Amino acid sequence: MKEHRHFILHKPYGYLSQFITNQTKRKKKMLGELYDFPEGTMAIGRLDFASEGLLLLTTDGKVSQEIRSSKYEKEYYVQVDGLITQEAIEQLKKGVEIGFEGKKYITKPGKASIINNPEFPLRSQKIRDDRHGPTSWISVIIREGKFRQVRKMTAAVGYPTLRLLRIRIGTITIDDLKNGEVQEVNQLL
């Protein structure tokens, strides 16, 4: 029986959560440029091009399906435009209406709170400076993962996302993993 391999990655800004692309015109950065992953490695869930943080990878499709299920919390630290209100936080907790696959969708209840600036290293592409107004950081914890869900949720309550980092999936955290660093682990669950 084939021995499966599992990895924890701190995905940097500007990388696609995939290994190959159908686009031939533009050269996009892929995960395979960060580490010599074995053939058949797949990202468990995705982080979009502009998102950073914890990404789990495996050669085991069953593990991938299990972790993508609603059994596991996914926690994000999100820098939003403006000083977010407690009222907006309460809306995020209850669920908000977003667009998904051309239809309206109400997100499932989750957790959200205002946090102090987590002081992550600066992103490779500057977000903006204080001349454009204040920003605030929040923690959002969900058990689902619709396309660009957290970004759509913060926009729905009037505070567009400026920077998004996933810091935890279930009990696995990004901890001290540096931007772009990969760690092979024995298991993910």
TIZAMI-936274 format. One record per residue (C-alpha): x, y, z. Coordinates in steps of 0.1 Angstrom, whole numbers, padded with zeros to 4 digits. Example, Ala and Ser with C-alpha at 12.3 -4.5 7.8 and 13.67 -1.06 7.14 Angstrom:
<drengu><xx>0123</xx><yy>-0045</yy><zz>0078</zz></drengu>
<drengu><xx>0137</xx><yy>-0011</yy><zz>0071</zz></drengu>
***
This chain:
<drengu><xx>0000</xx><yy>0000</yy><zz>0000</zz></drengu>
<drengu><xx>0012</xx><yy>0035</yy><zz>-0009</zz></drengu>
<drengu><xx>0024</xx><yy>0056</yy><zz>0020</zz></drengu>
<drengu><xx>0006</xx><yy>0090</yy><zz>0019</zz></drengu>
<drengu><xx>0024</xx><yy>0122</yy><zz>0027</zz></drengu>
<drengu><xx>0010</xx><yy>0154</yy><zz>0043</zz></drengu>
<drengu><xx>0023</xx><yy>0190</yy><zz>0045</zz></drengu>
<drengu><xx>0015</xx><yy>0222</yy><zz>0063</zz></drengu>
<drengu><xx>0023</xx><yy>0254</yy><zz>0043</zz></drengu>
<drengu><xx>0023</xx><yy>0291</yy><zz>0050</zz></drengu>
<drengu><xx>0010</xx><yy>0302</yy><zz>0016</zz></drengu>
<drengu><xx>0024</xx><yy>0336</yy><zz>0006</zz></drengu>
<drengu><xx>0005</xx><yy>0364</yy><zz>-0011</zz></drengu>
<drengu><xx>0005</xx><yy>0360</yy><zz>-0049</zz></drengu>
<drengu><xx>0004</xx><yy>0322</yy><zz>-0052</zz></drengu>
<drengu><xx>-0024</xx><yy>0301</yy><zz>-0066</zz></drengu>
<drengu><xx>-0035</xx><yy>0271</yy><zz>-0044</zz></drengu>
<drengu><xx>-0027</xx><yy>0247</yy><zz>-0073</zz></drengu>
<drengu><xx>0001</xx><yy>0230</yy><zz>-0091</zz></drengu>
<drengu><xx>-0009</xx><yy>0234</yy><zz>-0127</zz></drengu>
<drengu><xx>-0028</xx><yy>0261</yy><zz>-0146</zz></drengu>
<drengu><xx>-0048</xx><yy>0261</yy><zz>-0178</zz></drengu>
<drengu><xx>-0037</xx><yy>0297</yy><zz>-0185</zz></drengu>
<drengu><xx>-0008</xx><yy>0299</yy><zz>-0209</zz></drengu>
<drengu><xx>-0007</xx><yy>0337</yy><zz>-0214</zz></drengu>
<drengu><xx>0002</xx><yy>0348</yy><zz>-0179</zz></drengu>
<drengu><xx>0027</xx><yy>0332</yy><zz>-0156</zz></drengu>
<drengu><xx>0012</xx><yy>0327</yy><zz>-0122</zz></drengu>
<drengu><xx>0031</xx><yy>0314</yy><zz>-0092</zz></drengu>
<drengu><xx>0021</xx><yy>0279</yy><zz>-0082</zz></drengu>
<drengu><xx>0026</xx><yy>0259</yy><zz>-0050</zz></drengu>
<drengu><xx>0051</xx><yy>0236</yy><zz>-0066</zz></drengu>
<drengu><xx>0076</xx><yy>0265</yy><zz>-0068</zz></drengu>
<drengu><xx>0078</xx><yy>0265</yy><zz>-0029</zz></drengu>
<drengu><xx>0088</xx><yy>0229</yy><zz>-0023</zz></drengu>
<drengu><xx>0094</xx><yy>0196</yy><zz>-0041</zz></drengu>
<drengu><xx>0060</xx><yy>0180</yy><zz>-0034</zz></drengu>
<drengu><xx>0055</xx><yy>0144</yy><zz>-0044</zz></drengu>
<drengu><xx>0033</xx><yy>0136</yy><zz>-0074</zz></drengu>
<drengu><xx>-0004</xx><yy>0136</yy><zz>-0066</zz></drengu>
<drengu><xx>-0002</xx><yy>0162</yy><zz>-0039</zz></drengu>
<drengu><xx>-0033</xx><yy>0183</yy><zz>-0036</zz></drengu>
<drengu><xx>-0043</xx><yy>0214</yy><zz>-0016</zz></drengu>
<drengu><xx>-0070</xx><yy>0208</yy><zz>0009</zz></drengu>
<drengu><xx>-0094</xx><yy>0236</yy><zz>0002</zz></drengu>
<drengu><xx>-0079</xx><yy>0268</yy><zz>-0013</zz></drengu>
<drengu><xx>-0067</xx><yy>0302</yy><zz>-0005</zz></drengu>
<drengu><xx>-0072</xx><yy>0327</yy><zz>-0033</zz></drengu>
<drengu><xx>-0043</xx><yy>0346</yy><zz>-0050</zz></drengu>
<drengu><xx>-0045</xx><yy>0375</yy><zz>-0026</zz></drengu>
<drengu><xx>-0050</xx><yy>0354</yy><zz>0006</zz></drengu>
<drengu><xx>-0022</xx><yy>0341</yy><zz>0028</zz></drengu>
<drengu><xx>-0017</xx><yy>0317</yy><zz>0056</zz></drengu>
<drengu><xx>-0023</xx><yy>0280</yy><zz>0065</zz></drengu>
<drengu><xx>-0028</xx><yy>0256</yy><zz>0037</zz></drengu>
<drengu><xx>-0028</xx><yy>0219</yy><zz>0042</zz></drengu>
<drengu><xx>-0017</xx><yy>0195</yy><zz>0014</zz></drengu>
<drengu><xx>-0019</xx><yy>0158</yy><zz>0011</zz></drengu>
<drengu><xx>-0016</xx><yy>0129</yy><zz>-0013</zz></drengu>
<drengu><xx>-0046</xx><yy>0112</yy><zz>0004</zz></drengu>
<drengu><xx>-0080</xx><yy>0122</yy><zz>-0011</zz></drengu>
<drengu><xx>-0099</xx><yy>0108</yy><zz>0018</zz></drengu>
<drengu><xx>-0081</xx><yy>0130</yy><zz>0043</zz></drengu>
<drengu><xx>-0087</xx><yy>0160</yy><zz>0019</zz></drengu>
<drengu><xx>-0125</xx><yy>0153</yy><zz>0019</zz></drengu>
<drengu><xx>-0126</xx><yy>0148</yy><zz>0057</zz></drengu>
<drengu><xx>-0109</xx><yy>0181</yy><zz>0064</zz></drengu>
<drengu><xx>-0130</xx><yy>0201</yy><zz>0039</zz></drengu>
<drengu><xx>-0161</xx><yy>0189</yy><zz>0057</zz></drengu>
<drengu><xx>-0179</xx><yy>0211</yy><zz>0082</zz></drengu>
<drengu><xx>-0165</xx><yy>0191</yy><zz>0111</zz></drengu>
<drengu><xx>-0134</xx><yy>0214</yy><zz>0113</zz></drengu>
<drengu><xx>-0133</xx><yy>0250</yy><zz>0122</zz></drengu>
<drengu><xx>-0113</xx><yy>0273</yy><zz>0099</zz></drengu>
<drengu><xx>-0100</xx><yy>0305</yy><zz>0116</zz></drengu>
<drengu><xx>-0090</xx><yy>0336</yy><zz>0097</zz></drengu>
<drengu><xx>-0074</xx><yy>0369</yy><zz>0108</zz></drengu>
<drengu><xx>-0089</xx><yy>0396</yy><zz>0086</zz></drengu>
<drengu><xx>-0078</xx><yy>0432</yy><zz>0082</zz></drengu>
<drengu><xx>-0108</xx><yy>0453</yy><zz>0071</zz></drengu>
<drengu><xx>-0113</xx><yy>0488</yy><zz>0058</zz></drengu>
<drengu><xx>-0125</xx><yy>0510</yy><zz>0086</zz></drengu>
<drengu><xx>-0131</xx><yy>0506</yy><zz>0123</zz></drengu>
<drengu><xx>-0155</xx><yy>0477</yy><zz>0125</zz></drengu>
<drengu><xx>-0184</xx><yy>0480</yy><zz>0149</zz></drengu>
<drengu><xx>-0197</xx><yy>0454</yy><zz>0174</zz></drengu>
<drengu><xx>-0229</xx><yy>0455</yy><zz>0155</zz></drengu>
<drengu><xx>-0211</xx><yy>0443</yy><zz>0123</zz></drengu>
<drengu><xx>-0193</xx><yy>0416</yy><zz>0144</zz></drengu>
<drengu><xx>-0227</xx><yy>0403</yy><zz>0156</zz></drengu>
<drengu><xx>-0240</xx><yy>0402</yy><zz>0121</zz></drengu>
<drengu><xx>-0210</xx><yy>0381</yy><zz>0110</zz></drengu>
<drengu><xx>-0216</xx><yy>0357</yy><zz>0139</zz></drengu>
<drengu><xx>-0253</xx><yy>0352</yy><zz>0130</zz></drengu>
<drengu><xx>-0247</xx><yy>0347</yy><zz>0093</zz></drengu>
<drengu><xx>-0250</xx><yy>0372</yy><zz>0064</zz></drengu>
<drengu><xx>-0263</xx><yy>0370</yy><zz>0029</zz></drengu>
<drengu><xx>-0236</xx><yy>0366</yy><zz>0002</zz></drengu>
<drengu><xx>-0237</xx><yy>0357</yy><zz>-0035</zz></drengu>
<drengu><xx>-0226</xx><yy>0321</yy><zz>-0043</zz></drengu>
<drengu><xx>-0228</xx><yy>0305</yy><zz>-0077</zz></drengu>
<drengu><xx>-0252</xx><yy>0332</yy><zz>-0089</zz></drengu>
<drengu><xx>-0276</xx><yy>0327</yy><zz>-0060</zz></drengu>
<drengu><xx>-0282</xx><yy>0343</yy><zz>-0027</zz></drengu>
<drengu><xx>-0268</xx><yy>0324</yy><zz>0002</zz></drengu>
<drengu><xx>-0270</xx><yy>0329</yy><zz>0040</zz></drengu>
<drengu><xx>-0237</xx><yy>0319</yy><zz>0057</zz></drengu>
<drengu><xx>-0240</xx><yy>0295</yy><zz>0086</zz></drengu>
<drengu><xx>-0235</xx><yy>0310</yy><zz>0121</zz></drengu>
<drengu><xx>-0199</xx><yy>0313</yy><zz>0131</zz></drengu>
<drengu><xx>-0177</xx><yy>0332</yy><zz>0155</zz></drengu>
<drengu><xx>-0162</xx><yy>0366</yy><zz>0151</zz></drengu>
<drengu><xx>-0144</xx><yy>0391</yy><zz>0173</zz></drengu>
<drengu><xx>-0123</xx><yy>0422</yy><zz>0171</zz></drengu>
<drengu><xx>-0086</xx><yy>0415</yy><zz>0177</zz></drengu>
<drengu><xx>-0055</xx><yy>0437</yy><zz>0182</zz></drengu>
<drengu><xx>-0032</xx><yy>0440</yy><zz>0152</zz></drengu>
<drengu><xx>-0016</xx><yy>0405</yy><zz>0150</zz></drengu>
<drengu><xx>0016</xx><yy>0421</yy><zz>0136</zz></drengu>
<drengu><xx>0022</xx><yy>0397</yy><zz>0108</zz></drengu>
<drengu><xx>0052</xx><yy>0405</yy><zz>0086</zz></drengu>
<drengu><xx>0044</xx><yy>0430</yy><zz>0059</zz></drengu>
<drengu><xx>0029</xx><yy>0415</yy><zz>0028</zz></drengu>
<drengu><xx>0051</xx><yy>0415</yy><zz>-0004</zz></drengu>
<drengu><xx>0026</xx><yy>0439</yy><zz>-0020</zz></drengu>
<drengu><xx>0017</xx><yy>0469</yy><zz>0001</zz></drengu>
<drengu><xx>-0019</xx><yy>0471</yy><zz>0011</zz></drengu>
<drengu><xx>-0022</xx><yy>0508</yy><zz>0017</zz></drengu>
<drengu><xx>-0012</xx><yy>0533</yy><zz>0044</zz></drengu>
<drengu><xx>-0030</xx><yy>0553</yy><zz>0071</zz></drengu>
<drengu><xx>-0037</xx><yy>0582</yy><zz>0047</zz></drengu>
<drengu><xx>-0066</xx><yy>0562</yy><zz>0033</zz></drengu>
<drengu><xx>-0083</xx><yy>0559</yy><zz>0067</zz></drengu>
<drengu><xx>-0082</xx><yy>0535</yy><zz>0097</zz></drengu>
<drengu><xx>-0083</xx><yy>0497</yy><zz>0095</zz></drengu>
<drengu><xx>-0091</xx><yy>0471</yy><zz>0120</zz></drengu>
<drengu><xx>-0084</xx><yy>0434</yy><zz>0125</zz></drengu>
<drengu><xx>-0110</xx><yy>0407</yy><zz>0133</zz></drengu>
<drengu><xx>-0110</xx><yy>0369</yy><zz>0138</zz></drengu>
<drengu><xx>-0136</xx><yy>0350</yy><zz>0118</zz></drengu>
<drengu><xx>-0142</xx><yy>0313</yy><zz>0125</zz></drengu>
<drengu><xx>-0164</xx><yy>0293</yy><zz>0101</zz></drengu>
<drengu><xx>-0170</xx><yy>0256</yy><zz>0094</zz></drengu>
<drengu><xx>-0178</xx><yy>0261</yy><zz>0057</zz></drengu>
<drengu><xx>-0158</xx><yy>0274</yy><zz>0029</zz></drengu>
<drengu><xx>-0177</xx><yy>0288</yy><zz>0000</zz></drengu>
<drengu><xx>-0158</xx><yy>0306</yy><zz>-0028</zz></drengu>
<drengu><xx>-0142</xx><yy>0338</yy><zz>-0013</zz></drengu>
<drengu><xx>-0167</xx><yy>0335</yy><zz>0016</zz></drengu>
<drengu><xx>-0149</xx><yy>0355</yy><zz>0043</zz></drengu>
<drengu><xx>-0142</xx><yy>0384</yy><zz>0019</zz></drengu>
<drengu><xx>-0179</xx><yy>0384</yy><zz>0008</zz></drengu>
<drengu><xx>-0190</xx><yy>0383</yy><zz>0045</zz></drengu>
<drengu><xx>-0169</xx><yy>0413</yy><zz>0055</zz></drengu>
<drengu><xx>-0181</xx><yy>0433</yy><zz>0025</zz></drengu>
<drengu><xx>-0217</xx><yy>0424</yy><zz>0033</zz></drengu>
<drengu><xx>-0215</xx><yy>0441</yy><zz>0066</zz></drengu>
<drengu><xx>-0198</xx><yy>0472</yy><zz>0051</zz></drengu>
<drengu><xx>-0161</xx><yy>0465</yy><zz>0059</zz></drengu>
<drengu><xx>-0142</xx><yy>0452</yy><zz>0028</zz></drengu>
<drengu><xx>-0113</xx><yy>0428</yy><zz>0034</zz></drengu>
<drengu><xx>-0078</xx><yy>0443</yy><zz>0028</zz></drengu>
<drengu><xx>-0058</xx><yy>0414</yy><zz>0040</zz></drengu>
<drengu><xx>-0068</xx><yy>0378</yy><zz>0049</zz></drengu>
<drengu><xx>-0047</xx><yy>0351</yy><zz>0066</zz></drengu>
<drengu><xx>-0060</xx><yy>0317</yy><zz>0076</zz></drengu>
<drengu><xx>-0043</xx><yy>0308</yy><zz>0109</zz></drengu>
<drengu><xx>-0060</xx><yy>0276</yy><zz>0119</zz></drengu>
<drengu><xx>-0078</xx><yy>0245</yy><zz>0105</zz></drengu>
<drengu><xx>-0092</xx><yy>0223</yy><zz>0133</zz></drengu>
<drengu><xx>-0063</xx><yy>0219</yy><zz>0158</zz></drengu>
<drengu><xx>-0036</xx><yy>0227</yy><zz>0132</zz></drengu>
<drengu><xx>-0022</xx><yy>0262</yy><zz>0135</zz></drengu>
<drengu><xx>0002</xx><yy>0282</yy><zz>0114</zz></drengu>
<drengu><xx>0023</xx><yy>0288</yy><zz>0146</zz></drengu>
<drengu><xx>0058</xx><yy>0299</yy><zz>0137</zz></drengu>
<drengu><xx>0058</xx><yy>0288</yy><zz>0101</zz></drengu>
<drengu><xx>0074</xx><yy>0316</yy><zz>0081</zz></drengu>
<drengu><xx>0058</xx><yy>0329</yy><zz>0049</zz></drengu>
<drengu><xx>0065</xx><yy>0303</yy><zz>0021</zz></drengu>
<drengu><xx>0077</xx><yy>0277</yy><zz>0045</zz></drengu>
<drengu><xx>0066</xx><yy>0240</yy><zz>0042</zz></drengu>
<drengu><xx>0066</xx><yy>0214</yy><zz>0070</zz></drengu>
<drengu><xx>0060</xx><yy>0177</yy><zz>0063</zz></drengu>
<drengu><xx>0040</xx><yy>0160</yy><zz>0090</zz></drengu>
<drengu><xx>0031</xx><yy>0124</yy><zz>0098</zz></drengu>
<drengu><xx>-0007</xx><yy>0131</yy><zz>0098</zz></drengu>
<drengu><xx>-0032</xx><yy>0159</yy><zz>0095</zz></drengu>
<drengu><xx>-0061</xx><yy>0145</yy><zz>0115</zz></drengu>
***
